[in-house]
Amino acid sequence: MTTVVMHNVVSVDGFIADTDDQVGPVFDWYGNGDVQLNEYAKAKELTGEDRDVGVAAGDVGGQAFALGLVDEVAMDVVPVVFGSGKRYVRKQP
């Protein structure tokens, strides 16, 4: 069965980017792309039954999570404190 995993690197205080939506030097190797939610079904179809689908946290990941499309959540916590910024999962209106 295909598993959808939401993953991102997160600061110890729960942020994936600063208030300017910049990930900073610690995260330069990692980026988020724009993905349409209808691509989840296509991704699951293309991976078949024995592979996983990954989605980055943030706005898109938060939307997928709110819609119940995420099966697992994974975080790599780094020793950085942003204090404010873009959260791992954005609160949905």
Protein Blocks (a to p, Z undefined) as FASTA:
>chain_A
ZZddddddddfkopabdfkopgbjmlmmpccddddfklmmmmmmmnommbccdddehjkl
mmmmmnopafbdcdddddddehiacdfbacdZZ
